[in-house]
Amino acid sequence: MREGSATSWCTIHRDRISRNLELARGLVPDGRKFCAVLKADAYGHGIAQVVPLIREQGVETVGITSNAEARAVRGAGFDGALIRLRAATLQEVEGALDDRVEEQVASVATARQLRALLDAGKFRTGMHLALNAAGMSRDALEISTAAGQDTCREILATLGSDIHGICSHFPSNEPIQLRQSADQFQQQAAWVFENSDLERSKTLVHAGSSLTLISDLNIDTDMYRCGAILYGILKPDLGFRPAMDLEARVVSLQDYPRGMTVGYDRACPLERDCRLACISIGYENGFRRVAHEGSAVKIRNTLAPVLGKISMNAIVADVTGIEDVVVGDTVGVFGEGDVASILSELAETQFRTIMADLYTDWGRRNHRVYR
Ligand SMILES: *Cc1c(COP(=O)(O)O)cnc(C)c1O
């Protein structure tokens, strides 16, 4: 049984994730580390299935955000460093103690909580000072102000050499802005070393994601934290391939005369006689409602325009003139599947978003089949 009785399904190609990982690690400069980012259930691909692939290649560090993800990574047998890529509440920190999650610190309150857990012998792993460096302004500490520097000094006094890393996250990969962020981060990290007993050689100074790894600029970072590239979101020219296909089935074929309208609100009139296929996927499965104009699916290796507003569990495609279409045919919505390929550019245009958003959504809303 392949996709079983599912009406729409994601096929996850494990071999492609392995290959993408191999290619990505090949781009990492000598002496720098690599962190595989598996948050959001490995961008919708399934943590439990992806962990064995990264273990096979000896990846030493994994990035997650929630405790459930940390548990899933440990449950799949990963024993290396596990870093949380955002600030956590005390409740979260306590809930993740057994899974040895390395936490970020960017406030005095968090520093004191971590100090107490360290002193009680409960926290036995690393922590990272998170600097904003004119970055995301999400959860990290901005030390370009006197108040920020005071806070930083207090965090450093509270945690001292228990801080293992200094991290940031770049908000833009536009070259001039990336250069500015990277320089600012290094300057702020240097300020931290000047104002503490932390030793540069023992501290992991890390920022930068997939786009930093593939940037032509020479960006300084001790570790690259990469998600997107593992799932084939970037750089097809370097051999990276999407690892997820999204497919559904033709469940009905009907002929309708010119003058009928298709779908809700009568928004789509037929200008000629048409043969229409009803396909077993809708917005429940991540075929988003914004896609009602100008989108297409692949049937019998031909692009068929989607007509009318998207229903909850069904879409309608115009298959007039496409030979041999029958009920039960597999329909390609995305990917390099058996049936067809619909690639990222089209998907991002028709769903008006980025692939990371689509993968995390599709992976959760559909049955997943592993190859
Ligand atoms: C998600 C995330 C990454 C990985 O980003 P990609 O662009 O998917 O490689 C790295 N660092 C942080 C802090 C993140 O939240």
The ligand as an ORCA input file, in Angstrom:
! r2SCAN-3c Opt
* xyz 0 1
  C      14.742     28.521     11.446
  C      16.024     29.038     11.936
  C      17.209     28.726     11.269
  C      17.228     27.955      9.946
  O      16.839     28.798      8.905
  P      16.793     28.276      7.372
  O      16.648     29.523      6.588
  O      15.628     27.383      7.242
  O      18.072     27.580      7.107
  C      18.392     29.162     11.826
  N      18.406     29.889     12.968
  C      17.270     30.226     13.626
  C      17.339     31.034     14.875
  C      16.049     29.816     13.128
  O      14.929     30.156     13.775
*
